[in-house]
Structure formats: structure tokens, C-alpha cells
Amino acid sequence: MTKKRLLVGQTGETAARRYLEKLGYKIIESNYRCSLGEIDLIAHDNRTIVLAEVRTRTSSVFGSPEESITAEKARRLRRLALYYLQATRQDESPSRIDLLAVMLDKKSLEVQSIRHIKAILSG
């Protein structure tokens, strides 16, 4: 991964974290990693556990951040969420998977927009 791409991802995750905190979410974990992959942000929205996927772009040339969630990525997110909830003994708690789609200015990497889509995956 290039330095620029890594910086874009980190900038997007920081912006998403601040956005959720301003909404009153309590961040409980960042970049949770296990053998199945990584969950970008894990937070509490009142009593609901939110497992957040952050997708950051500086251009829509290759599609919007939302469009980057492929069927395979959706399957992986579901498996990761279930794994996390079971591993932390929270699988009976209300939970959902959210998407935070962050657009940055290509040159300055300033946040242009954040779109928060709750419960992106059903079933």
C-alpha cells in the first residue's frame, strides 16, 4: 500500500471516529483485528453495538465509497461482526453494521463529506 493511500485511509477513519463521537457514540475499539480481517470502528449507540466500516475516497472515478462494498466484502463483514460479537460474549446484544463513506479533497485531504448509512447489511 502506498504512503498516500495509507494516509487517505487513516484520515478517513479519524474523520469517521470524530463524526460518530459528535453524534454521541462511544468508541470502544478501533481497527479490531482477528484472523478473519479487520473492523474499522466499534462503538456503542446507546445500547446498540455498531460495527462500522469506513470507506474513504478522494475521487469518484472508480465509484463512490458506498459502491466499494462488494458481495465478498459484505460476506466478510458479516463473518467479522459475528466473530467479534461471539468472542466478546455480546452476541445477544442488539447490533448493526454501519458504513461511513468519507470523501476527501484530493490535494489537501480535507473532509468534503461524510455519509453515514446505518444497518447496511440485512440478514
KOLDOMAR-274316 format. One record per residue (C-alpha): residue number from 0; x negated, y negated, z negated. Coordinates in nm, 3 decimals, decimal comma. Example, Ala and Ser with C-alpha at 12.3 -4.5 7.8 and 13.67 -1.06 7.14 Angstrom:
KOLDOMAR-274316
{seq->0	px->-1,230	py->0,450	pz->-0,780} $
{seq->1	px->-1,367	py->0,106	pz->-0,714} $
end
This chain:
KOLDOMAR-274316
{seq->0	px->0,000	py->0,000	pz->0,000} $
{seq->1	px->-0,137	py->-0,341	pz->0,093} $
{seq->2	px->-0,201	py->-0,607	pz->-0,169} $
{seq->3	px->0,066	py->-0,829	pz->-0,009} $
{seq->4	px->0,328	py->-0,552	pz->-0,019} $
{seq->5	px->0,243	py->-0,472	pz->-0,382} $
{seq->6	px->0,272	py->-0,841	pz->-0,471} $
{seq->7	px->0,610	py->-0,866	pz->-0,294} $
{seq->8	px->0,739	py->-0,565	pz->-0,490} $
{seq->9	px->0,612	py->-0,697	pz->-0,823} $
{seq->10	px->0,756	py->-1,043	pz->-0,756} $
{seq->11	px->1,093	py->-0,891	pz->-0,671} $
{seq->12	px->1,101	py->-0,675	pz->-0,982} $
{seq->13	px->1,008	py->-0,968	pz->-1,205} $
{seq->14	px->1,283	py->-1,180	pz->-1,046} $
{seq->15	px->1,536	py->-0,897	pz->-1,087} $
{seq->16	px->1,441	py->-0,850	pz->-1,451} $
{seq->17	px->1,483	py->-1,221	pz->-1,526} $
{seq->18	px->1,814	py->-1,224	pz->-1,340} $
{seq->19	px->1,952	py->-0,935	pz->-1,546} $
{seq->20	px->1,825	py->-1,087	pz->-1,871} $
{seq->21	px->2,002	py->-1,416	pz->-1,788} $
{seq->22	px->2,322	py->-1,215	pz->-1,745} $
{seq->23	px->2,275	py->-1,075	pz->-2,095} $
{seq->24	px->2,144	py->-0,731	pz->-2,003} $
{seq->25	px->1,894	py->-0,583	pz->-2,248} $
{seq->26	px->1,600	py->-0,435	pz->-2,057} $
{seq->27	px->1,491	py->-0,113	pz->-2,225} $
{seq->28	px->1,238	py->0,013	pz->-1,974} $
{seq->29	px->1,053	py->-0,095	pz->-1,659} $
{seq->30	px->0,902	py->0,136	pz->-1,400} $
{seq->31	px->1,010	py->0,459	pz->-1,568} $
{seq->32	px->0,809	py->0,735	pz->-1,401} $
{seq->33	px->0,855	py->1,109	pz->-1,405} $
{seq->34	px->0,781	py->1,397	pz->-1,168} $
{seq->35	px->1,091	py->1,306	pz->-0,961} $
{seq->36	px->0,991	py->0,945	pz->-0,896} $
{seq->37	px->1,045	py->0,603	pz->-1,048} $
{seq->38	px->1,335	py->0,396	pz->-1,175} $
{seq->39	px->1,253	py->0,026	pz->-1,145} $
{seq->40	px->1,455	py->-0,110	pz->-1,437} $
{seq->41	px->1,667	py->0,049	pz->-1,708} $
{seq->42	px->1,894	py->-0,177	pz->-1,909} $
{seq->43	px->2,200	py->-0,192	pz->-2,129} $
{seq->44	px->2,501	py->-0,386	pz->-2,005} $
{seq->45	px->2,699	py->-0,378	pz->-2,328} $
{seq->46	px->2,742	py->-0,002	pz->-2,382} $
{seq->47	px->2,665	py->0,099	pz->-2,024} $
{seq->48	px->2,321	py->0,223	pz->-1,926} $
{seq->49	px->2,220	py->0,060	pz->-1,599} $
{seq->50	px->1,955	py->0,225	pz->-1,386} $
{seq->51	px->1,852	py->-0,043	pz->-1,140} $
{seq->52	px->1,684	py->-0,001	pz->-0,804} $
{seq->53	px->1,510	py->-0,319	pz->-0,688} $
{seq->54	px->1,456	py->-0,367	pz->-0,315} $
{seq->55	px->1,260	py->-0,672	pz->-0,206} $
{seq->56	px->1,212	py->-0,816	pz->0,141} $
{seq->57	px->1,055	py->-1,127	pz->0,293} $
{seq->58	px->1,238	py->-1,083	pz->0,622} $
{seq->59	px->1,541	py->-0,905	pz->0,759} $
{seq->60	px->1,358	py->-0,798	pz->1,075} $
{seq->61	px->1,367	py->-0,436	pz->0,959} $
{seq->62	px->1,706	py->-0,473	pz->0,790} $
{seq->63	px->1,833	py->-0,611	pz->0,464} $
{seq->64	px->1,717	py->-0,477	pz->0,127} $
{seq->65	px->2,055	py->-0,304	pz->0,093} $
{seq->66	px->2,006	py->-0,123	pz->0,423} $
{seq->67	px->1,683	py->0,030	pz->0,296} $
{seq->68	px->1,875	py->0,277	pz->0,075} $
{seq->69	px->1,872	py->0,586	pz->0,294} $
{seq->70	px->2,067	py->0,904	pz->0,223} $
{seq->71	px->1,745	py->1,063	pz->0,093} $
{seq->72	px->1,676	py->0,765	pz->-0,134} $
{seq->73	px->2,033	py->0,786	pz->-0,267} $
{seq->74	px->1,987	py->1,158	pz->-0,348} $
{seq->75	px->1,658	py->1,082	pz->-0,522} $
{seq->76	px->1,816	py->0,801	pz->-0,726} $
{seq->77	px->2,097	py->1,033	pz->-0,840} $
{seq->78	px->1,849	py->1,303	pz->-0,945} $
{seq->79	px->1,630	py->1,050	pz->-1,124} $
{seq->80	px->1,926	py->0,900	pz->-1,309} $
{seq->81	px->2,048	py->1,241	pz->-1,424} $
{seq->82	px->1,697	py->1,342	pz->-1,529} $
{seq->83	px->1,646	py->1,022	pz->-1,729} $
{seq->84	px->1,985	py->1,044	pz->-1,900} $
{seq->85	px->1,930	py->1,409	pz->-1,994} $
{seq->86	px->1,568	py->1,354	pz->-2,105} $
{seq->87	px->1,675	py->1,069	pz->-2,333} $
{seq->88	px->1,988	py->1,255	pz->-2,452} $
{seq->89	px->2,215	py->0,985	pz->-2,315} $
{seq->90	px->2,394	py->1,193	pz->-2,052} $
{seq->91	px->2,728	py->1,147	pz->-2,233} $
{seq->92	px->2,692	py->0,767	pz->-2,232} $
{seq->93	px->2,856	py->0,552	pz->-1,965} $
{seq->94	px->2,604	py->0,477	pz->-1,692} $
{seq->95	px->2,573	py->0,346	pz->-1,340} $
{seq->96	px->2,313	py->0,286	pz->-1,071} $
{seq->97	px->2,287	py->-0,076	pz->-0,952} $
{seq->98	px->2,096	py->-0,231	pz->-0,664} $
{seq->99	px->1,922	py->-0,565	pz->-0,689} $
{seq->100	px->1,843	py->-0,688	pz->-0,339} $
{seq->101	px->1,583	py->-0,964	pz->-0,357} $
{seq->102	px->1,489	py->-1,189	pz->-0,065} $
{seq->103	px->1,165	py->-1,387	pz->-0,094} $
{seq->104	px->1,025	py->-1,666	pz->0,119} $
{seq->105	px->0,767	py->-1,506	pz->0,347} $
{seq->106	px->0,494	py->-1,762	pz->0,278} $
{seq->107	px->0,547	py->-1,882	pz->-0,080} $
{seq->108	px->0,713	py->-1,562	pz->-0,214} $
{seq->109	px->0,966	py->-1,783	pz->-0,392} $
{seq->110	px->1,301	py->-1,617	pz->-0,458} $
{seq->111	px->1,554	py->-1,711	pz->-0,192} $
{seq->112	px->1,838	py->-1,491	pz->-0,316} $
{seq->113	px->1,926	py->-1,200	pz->-0,540} $
{seq->114	px->2,226	py->-0,988	pz->-0,459} $
{seq->115	px->2,342	py->-0,759	pz->-0,741} $
{seq->116	px->2,553	py->-0,466	pz->-0,630} $
{seq->117	px->2,692	py->-0,266	pz->-0,919} $
{seq->118	px->2,751	py->0,110	pz->-0,901} $
{seq->119	px->2,600	py->0,156	pz->-0,554} $
{seq->120	px->2,638	py->0,533	pz->-0,564} $
{seq->121	px->2,960	py->0,714	pz->-0,637} $
{seq->122	px->2,998	py->1,076	pz->-0,742} $
end
